[in-house]
Amino acid sequence: MTIIPAIDIIDGKCVRLTKGDYSKKTIYNEDPLEVALQFENAGIKRLHLVDLDGARTGSVKNWKVLEKVAGKTKLSIDFSGGISTQKSVEISFNSGAAFSAVGSIAVKDEVTFTGWLLLYGAERFIIGADVKNERIVIRGWTESTTLTVFELIEKYKTKGVKQFFCTDINKDGLLQGTAIDLYKKILNEHPSIDLIASGGITAVSELDELRQAGCDGAIIGKAIYENRISLNDLKRFL
């Protein structure tokens, strides 16, 4: 199972939100590159970099942070937040992202997103399924939909998308445990996908649970920043 630390960006700074609430923001570091280098030095290979300003406004804002981190580390970066146009996809890849992670566009405009899959290759994209009570939420967690996570995955796995990360926003940022039952349910219905767990991971024991459940990756954020899980704890997963 791949360990993928998260760096969430607002105004160029490394932050974390609670349950996606922009008013409940904690700044952990003024320099995201410093954080990324700590991860790389610990043996981490992947990074989940989220442009929260982009997610809220619908257009990429913090691509300079991506460019800096990609240029000064060897981390394989998936970049998300505000990827809503072909230009923003180009910015993402040209700034050094290995993968573009999308959510809203895949839900709102299937035709456009399918065009990107054909143009750049489905293997370059990760679909971020942000859910509340198994229903997809979009626009930086500000807009609810009637689409279920199972329906979203079914739609795009048939188009060649392999990687999906799923965040239960009822869990995210609370340090109250991850949505293991939801992940088991998803993998039971869609065993062929690469499912990346995200949100609420609090302890190393949960990582063991996620690996046993069949998750291919785990995105960890607040637990690292709040010293619930140390980088040393993660070494046996690397």
N, C-alpha and C positions, 0 to 999 in steps of 0.2 A: 504494500500500500504506500502510495506516494504522499509524503508530508508536504503541504503547501501553505506556508505562512501567508497571512494577508497583511497588506499595507493599504489602508483606506486614506484617501487624500481629500482634504478640503483646504483651499487657499495654499496649496503647495506643502501642507504640513501633514504629518502622520497622525491620524485621529481614529477614534472608535465611537460609534453611535450605540445607543441602547434601543433595541427593537426598531431600528431604522428611523428614529426620531432625531431630526437635525438640530433640535433645540437641546438635546441631551448628548452633547459632544464632549469628549475628553481628548485633549491634545497630549500625545505621548512623546513626540519628537518633532522639532522644527525641520529636521533634515531627513527625509525618507531614505536617501542614499546611505546614510550612516546605519540605519536599521537594516537595510538590504545587505550591506556588507557584513553585518553581524550574523545574519542568516547564512550567507555564503561561507563565511569562515567556519561555521559550525557544521558544514557539510551538506547543507540544504541545496537542492538542485532546481526547485520550482518556486515561483512566486506568483501570488494572486494580487494584482495591483488594481485598485478600484478608484476611479475618478468620481467621487461623490458629488462634486459640483456638476460634472457632466451628466450623471444620473438624474439629478434634479432638474436640470435645464433642458436636457435632451440633445446636447451637443458637447463634444469632447472639449474639456477645458485645461486639464493638467497633463497634456501630452509632453511637455518639457520635462516633467518628473520622470515619465516613462523613458524618454530619450536619455536622460542622465543615468538612470539606474541600468538600463540596457547597455549603455556605452561603457560603464565602469564596473560591471559585474558580468559573470557568465551564466547568470540565472536564466532559466527558461521561463518567460513571463507571459501569463495570460492577463490581458488588459480589458477592463470593462468600465462602463459608465458613459452614457451619451453617444454610443455608437449607433447612429440612426440614419446615416447617409453613406453612400459609397465613398465620399470624400473622407468621412471619419474612419472608415475601414482602412483607407490608404494611409491616413495619418498614423493609425495604430501600427500597421505593419512597417511603415517607413521609419517609425520612431523606435522600432526594435522589438515589438511584441511577437512572440512565437505563435500566440493564439489570440484571436479576438473573441471575447466572451460577450454574448448578447442576450437580451431578455425581451425588452419591449417590442423591438422590431419584429422578432420572430412571432410574436403574438398578434401584433397589429397589422403587419404587412407581409404576409406569407410570400407573395409574388416577388417583392423586392429582395427579401432575404434568400429565397431560393435562387435568385439570380446571382447573389454573392457566392453561394455554395458552388454554383457551376463555374463562376469566374475564377475564384481563388482556390477552390478545393474544399470539400466538406471537412477534411481533416484539420483545417486551419481555424475552425470555429468550435467554441464551447457554448452550449446553451445554458444560461443561468435560470433555473426554475425557482423563483422566489415564491413561497407558498404561505398561505394562511388557511388553516382548516382544509388542506389539500387543494385549494383553489389558487390559481396563479395571481400574483399581484405584480404590477409593473410601475414604470415611471418613478424609480427610486422608492418603491414601496408605498406610493401615494395613491395608486389607482387599483381598485379591485376588478377582477374579471370573473366570469362564470366557468372558464376553462380549467379543467383539472390538470394536475401535474402528469397524470397517466396519459391523458389525451395529448398533451404537448409532446411528450416523449415519443409516443406512437407516431405522431405526424412527422417528426423529423428524423427518427432513426431510419425510416424507410427512404429518406433522402440522403442517407450516408453519414449523418452526424453520429459520432461515436461517444463523445464526452458530454456529460451533463453534470452540472453541479446544482445541488438542491439545498436551499436555505429555508428553514422554517422560521419565519420572522417572529413567531411567538417565543422562540428560543434564543434568537440571536442577541448577543451582547449581555445576556443575563447571568451567564455562568451557572446555569441551573441544569446542565446536561443537554446532550444532543438528541435529535429526533430519531432514535434508533428504530423505533417501530415503523415509522414512515419509510425509512430507507429499506427495511426488510420487505415491506409491502411493494415498494417500487421494484426492487430486484426480483421479487417473486413474479411480477407481471412482465418485467423487461430484463431478463437475466443476461442478455447479450451486450448491454450498454456498459460503458465505463462510468460508474456513478461516483461522484465526488461529494462527500458529506461536508456540510458547511453550517456553522451556527451553533452556539451553545456548548461546544466542546470544552470541558472543564478539567478533565483528569486523563492521565495516561491510560488508565484502565478502560476508558471509553474508546480510545484508539484501538485497543485490542479487540473490543467488542465490534467496532466498525469493520475491522479487518476480517474477523470471523464471519460477519454478516455478508461479506463479499464486496465491500466498497473498494474501489480502486484508488481512491485518494481521500484526504481529509484536509480541509482548509481550517487553519487555526489562527485566531486573532487575539481576542482579549485575554485568553488564558495565558498566552505568552507575555503580553504586556503587563498583566497583573501578577506575574510570577507564580501562577498556578501550575504551569508546565514549563520546565526549563529547557533550554536548547540541548543540554546534556541528556535530559530525559528522552529526547527524540532520537538519539543516536542509534538505538537498536532498531529503529524503523528505516534507517537510511541505507 
